[in-house]
Amino acid sequence: MVYNGFGRIGEKVSRFGMGCMRLPHKTDEQGRGVIDDAESVRMIRHAIDMGVNYFDTAYAYTGSEEVLGRALKGGYREGRVCNIGQE
């Protein structure tokens, strides 16, 4: 993986990131589309294993922040979380 410097803080960010807007979905009992937690966590962890350390998520990506949290739970790889948003 190729990494670039991130501002003046000395961190390195992977050139490839993973967008979390379109995580895999499945249909629930009421016929609604919901995030497939197991598949999403598997995909996120695979991206981390491949060197990705940048994930794009937002409140508007309904449920993606929670799934990302579950994928990182228990210290899965070292990482930092940066949340940039509006008040």
Backbone as ProteinMPNN parsed JSONL, in Angstrom:
{"seq_chain_A": "MVYNGFGRIGEKVSRFGMGCMRLPHKTDEQGRGVIDDAESVRMIRHAIDMGVNYFDTAYAYTGSEEVLGRALKGGYREGRVCNIGQE", "coords_chain_A": {"N_chain_A": [[0.853, -1.178, 0.0], [0.478, 2.229, -0.71], [1.269, 5.187, 0.989], [0.41, 8.496, 2.005], [1.548, 11.575, 3.459], [-0.238, 13.165, 6.119], [-1.19, 16.182, 6.522], [0.345, 18.282, 9.016], [0.735, 16.602, 11.119], [2.128, 14.273, 10.963], [1.096, 11.756, 10.459], [0.361, 8.892, 8.415], [-1.606, 8.28, 5.599], [-3.494, 5.953, 3.795], [-3.413, 5.758, 0.236], [-5.516, 4.626, -1.082], [-8.827, 4.48, -0.076], [-11.721, 3.405, 1.786], [-15.002, 3.744, 0.991], [-17.937, 4.073, 2.89], [-20.571, 4.366, 2.25], [-22.058, 2.687, 0.623], [-22.374, 0.042, 1.805], [-22.706, -3.566, 1.941], [-26.045, -4.804, 1.598], [-28.958, -6.425, 2.956], [-32.21, -7.974, 3.066], [-34.58, -7.33, 5.577], [-36.966, -8.799, 7.961], [-39.279, -7.325, 7.513], [-39.077, -6.636, 4.906], [-37.414, -4.527, 4.358], [-34.435, -2.871, 3.28], [-31.427, -3.45, 4.883], [-28.224, -2.918, 6.44], [-25.895, -5.469, 5.9], [-24.423, -6.752, 8.44], [-22.423, -8.772, 9.056], [-21.158, -9.325, 6.557], [-20.309, -6.746, 5.881], [-18.529, -6.105, 7.996], [-16.616, -8.083, 7.491], [-15.669, -7.21, 4.969], [-14.609, -4.658, 5.616], [-12.588, -5.353, 7.449], [-10.994, -6.877, 5.757], [-10.116, -4.89, 4.0], [-8.558, -3.407, 5.815], [-6.618, -5.342, 6.4], [-5.341, -5.344, 3.956], [-4.03, -2.97, 4.029], [-5.408, -0.559, 4.023], [-6.211, 2.428, 5.661], [-7.926, 4.463, 5.795], [-11.181, 5.457, 6.006], [-14.233, 6.441, 4.715], [-17.017, 7.82, 6.067], [-20.282, 8.8, 7.211], [-22.891, 10.39, 9.09], [-25.159, 10.505, 7.55], [-24.966, 8.23, 6.022], [-26.63, 6.009, 6.733], [-26.234, 4.01, 9.458], [-23.622, 3.203, 8.881], [-21.471, 4.175, 10.414], [-21.748, 2.85, 12.848], [-21.372, 0.183, 12.064], [-18.718, 0.292, 11.164], [-17.503, 0.83, 13.598], [-18.035, -1.61, 14.922], [-16.485, -3.292, 13.352], [-13.943, -2.46, 14.042], [-13.853, -3.032, 16.687], [-12.507, -4.334, 19.712], [-9.888, -3.821, 19.219], [-9.071, -4.339, 16.604], [-6.541, -4.264, 14.592], [-4.251, -1.499, 14.685], [-5.328, 1.826, 14.89], [-6.778, 5.007, 14.1], [-9.476, 7.164, 14.719], [-11.107, 9.621, 12.981], [-13.403, 12.111, 12.99], [-15.126, 14.259, 11.061], [-17.329, 16.833, 10.811], [-20.474, 18.614, 10.646], [-21.983, 20.96, 12.904]], "CA_chain_A": [[0.0, 0.0, 0.0], [1.188, 3.501, -0.753], [0.716, 6.11, 1.972], [0.775, 9.905, 1.895], [1.513, 12.313, 4.714], [-1.521, 13.811, 6.419], [-0.966, 17.466, 7.178], [1.562, 18.48, 9.803], [0.735, 15.743, 12.306], [3.047, 13.164, 10.763], [0.406, 10.49, 10.209], [0.337, 8.431, 7.029], [-2.94, 7.85, 5.187], [-3.439, 5.14, 2.578], [-3.943, 6.425, -0.958], [-6.831, 4.036, -1.31], [-9.698, 4.461, 1.088], [-12.955, 2.644, 1.586], [-16.223, 4.49, 1.245], [-18.907, 3.252, 3.623], [-21.94, 4.739, 1.899], [-22.744, 1.575, -0.044], [-22.038, -1.252, 2.393], [-23.653, -4.6, 1.485], [-27.369, -4.818, 2.229], [-29.83, -7.596, 2.869], [-33.596, -7.619, 3.366], [-35.016, -7.805, 6.891], [-38.265, -9.484, 8.01], [-40.317, -6.435, 6.987], [-38.8, -6.342, 3.508], [-36.583, -3.322, 4.236], [-33.006, -3.079, 3.084], [-30.599, -3.104, 6.039], [-26.819, -3.277, 6.247], [-25.488, -6.829, 6.251], [-23.309, -6.54, 9.368], [-21.347, -9.761, 8.942], [-20.43, -9.11, 5.299], [-19.67, -5.431, 5.945], [-17.372, -6.226, 8.888], [-15.622, -8.873, 6.759], [-15.083, -6.351, 3.933], [-13.809, -3.616, 6.264], [-11.378, -5.986, 7.986], [-10.154, -7.247, 4.611], [-9.473, -3.65, 3.557], [-7.508, -3.116, 6.796], [-5.55, -6.327, 6.169], [-4.651, -4.961, 2.723], [-3.296, -1.734, 4.276], [-6.268, 0.631, 4.037], [-6.415, 3.007, 6.985], [-8.805, 5.619, 5.606], [-12.566, 5.059, 5.743], [-15.131, 7.584, 4.585], [-18.354, 7.537, 6.552], [-21.019, 9.977, 7.653], [-24.183, 10.114, 9.72], [-26.161, 10.319, 6.487], [-24.809, 6.881, 5.461], [-27.382, 5.314, 7.77], [-25.705, 2.812, 10.09], [-22.246, 2.842, 8.512], [-20.548, 4.479, 11.509], [-21.868, 1.779, 13.834], [-20.748, -1.017, 11.499], [-17.275, 0.515, 11.203], [-17.128, 0.643, 14.999], [-18.027, -3.046, 15.223], [-15.345, -3.893, 12.653], [-12.722, -2.075, 14.753], [-14.006, -3.42, 18.093], [-11.537, -5.287, 20.226], [-8.542, -3.449, 18.8], [-8.699, -4.903, 15.305], [-5.472, -3.443, 14.031], [-4.109, -0.171, 15.255], [-5.95, 2.821, 14.032], [-7.305, 6.217, 14.702], [-10.746, 7.563, 14.13], [-11.251, 11.062, 12.837], [-14.754, 12.422, 12.552], [-15.244, 15.662, 10.672], [-18.717, 17.044, 10.436], [-21.099, 19.893, 10.94], [-22.765, 21.005, 14.141]], "C_chain_A": [[0.896, 1.237, 0.0], [0.475, 4.45, 0.203], [1.221, 7.519, 1.699], [0.738, 10.529, 3.279], [0.174, 13.02, 4.879], [-1.243, 15.074, 7.213], [0.348, 17.518, 7.936], [1.665, 17.525, 10.982], [1.604, 14.503, 12.153], [2.397, 11.808, 10.558], [0.481, 10.153, 8.724], [-1.044, 7.866, 6.726], [-2.818, 7.087, 3.872], [-4.035, 5.909, 1.401], [-5.313, 5.886, -1.321], [-7.593, 4.059, -0.001], [-10.916, 3.62, 0.776], [-14.131, 3.529, 1.951], [-17.268, 3.579, 1.876], [-20.357, 3.617, 3.312], [-22.721, 3.55, 1.354], [-22.282, 0.222, 0.502], [-23.074, -2.281, 1.941], [-24.956, -4.587, 2.288], [-28.03, -6.186, 2.085], [-31.23, -7.123, 3.234], [-33.981, -8.18, 4.726], [-36.412, -8.423, 6.808], [-39.411, -8.648, 7.44], [-40.076, -6.042, 5.529], [-37.974, -5.092, 3.282], [-35.133, -3.703, 3.999], [-32.236, -2.596, 4.301], [-29.164, -3.55, 5.76], [-26.59, -4.71, 6.706], [-24.227, -6.71, 7.112], [-22.144, -7.488, 9.125], [-20.506, -9.532, 7.686], [-19.694, -7.774, 5.317], [-18.427, -5.466, 6.824], [-16.263, -7.006, 8.189], [-14.907, -8.009, 5.722], [-14.164, -5.291, 4.536], [-12.506, -4.208, 6.791], [-10.441, -6.445, 6.869], [-9.418, -6.01, 4.093], [-8.33, -3.28, 4.504], [-6.327, -4.063, 6.594], [-4.722, -5.987, 4.934], [-3.932, -3.619, 2.857], [-4.123, -0.468, 4.29], [-6.404, 1.126, 5.473], [-7.266, 4.275, 6.923], [-10.185, 5.115, 5.208], [-13.439, 6.301, 5.743], [-16.519, 7.159, 5.036], [-18.993, 8.837, 7.011], [-22.342, 9.538, 8.262], [-25.244, 9.802, 8.666], [-26.071, 8.944, 5.828], [-25.406, 5.881, 6.451], [-26.759, 3.998, 8.234], [-24.245, 2.5, 9.822], [-21.247, 3.119, 9.634], [-20.564, 3.373, 12.555], [-21.191, 0.5, 13.344], [-19.225, -0.874, 11.516], [-16.762, 0.331, 12.628], [-17.062, -0.824, 15.382], [-16.843, -3.746, 14.553], [-14.035, -3.61, 13.394], [-12.726, -2.526, 16.212], [-12.954, -4.453, 18.494], [-10.122, -5.008, 19.755], [-8.11, -4.056, 17.485], [-7.782, -3.938, 14.588], [-5.394, -2.109, 14.775], [-4.767, 0.82, 14.313], [-6.399, 4.02, 14.818], [-8.596, 6.541, 13.988], [-10.799, 9.076, 14.123], [-12.635, 11.328, 12.282], [-14.83, 13.909, 12.276], [-16.67, 15.882, 10.213], [-19.19, 18.434, 10.785], [-21.825, 19.812, 12.266], [-24.213, 21.221, 13.823]], "O_chain_A": [[1.945, 1.261, 0.644], [-0.754, 4.516, 0.23], [2.339, 7.703, 1.216], [0.002, 10.081, 4.158], [-0.46, 13.42, 3.902], [-1.082, 15.032, 8.433], [1.331, 16.885, 7.553], [2.602, 17.632, 11.773], [1.795, 13.76, 13.116], [3.099, 10.799, 10.489], [0.646, 11.038, 7.885], [-1.586, 7.074, 7.497], [-2.124, 7.522, 2.952], [-5.029, 6.619, 1.549], [-6.167, 6.622, -1.813], [-7.062, 3.699, 1.05], [-11.115, 3.179, -0.357], [-14.24, 4.003, 3.082], [-17.456, 2.444, 1.44], [-21.267, 3.218, 4.037], [-23.92, 3.428, 1.603], [-21.848, -0.641, -0.261], [-24.197, -1.915, 1.596], [-24.953, -4.382, 3.502], [-27.691, -6.978, 1.206], [-31.407, -5.985, 3.667], [-33.747, -9.355, 5.009], [-36.974, -8.557, 5.721], [-40.396, -9.194, 6.943], [-40.796, -5.207, 4.983], [-37.838, -4.635, 2.147], [-34.668, -4.742, 4.469], [-32.383, -1.443, 4.707], [-28.925, -4.445, 4.948], [-27.044, -5.107, 7.78], [-23.116, -6.586, 6.596], [-21.0, -7.049, 9.002], [-19.277, -9.543, 7.75], [-18.572, -7.681, 4.819], [-17.387, -4.923, 6.451], [-15.094, -6.633, 8.282], [-13.683, -8.064, 5.604], [-13.069, -5.052, 4.027], [-11.437, -3.628, 6.599], [-9.221, -6.403, 7.028], [-8.229, -6.079, 3.783], [-7.255, -2.884, 4.053], [-5.172, -3.636, 6.614], [-3.535, -6.307, 4.873], [-3.29, -3.17, 1.907], [-3.584, 0.608, 4.547], [-6.678, 0.347, 6.386], [-7.317, 5.053, 7.875], [-10.338, 4.43, 4.197], [-13.384, 7.112, 6.667], [-17.121, 6.253, 4.46], [-18.314, 9.85, 7.178], [-22.843, 8.449, 7.979], [-26.11, 8.95, 8.868], [-27.007, 8.531, 5.143], [-24.702, 4.997, 6.939], [-26.755, 3.005, 7.505], [-23.677, 1.619, 10.468], [-20.277, 2.377, 9.791], [-19.518, 3.001, 13.088], [-20.518, -0.186, 14.114], [-18.521, -1.827, 11.848], [-15.702, -0.259, 12.836], [-16.144, -1.244, 16.085], [-16.269, -4.679, 15.114], [-13.12, -4.434, 13.371], [-11.709, -2.413, 16.897], [-12.575, -5.322, 17.709], [-9.247, -5.866, 19.877], [-6.918, -4.271, 17.261], [-8.218, -2.921, 14.048], [-6.356, -1.669, 15.405], [-4.754, 0.653, 13.094], [-6.393, 4.027, 16.049], [-8.778, 6.23, 12.811], [-10.563, 9.725, 15.142], [-12.992, 10.822, 11.218], [-14.617, 14.724, 13.174], [-17.156, 15.187, 9.321], [-18.41, 19.307, 11.166], [-22.234, 18.736, 12.701], [-25.041, 21.288, 14.731]]}, "name": "protein", "num_of_chains": 1, "seq": "MVYNGFGRIGEKVSRFGMGCMRLPHKTDEQGRGVIDDAESVRMIRHAIDMGVNYFDTAYAYTGSEEVLGRALKGGYREGRVCNIGQE"}
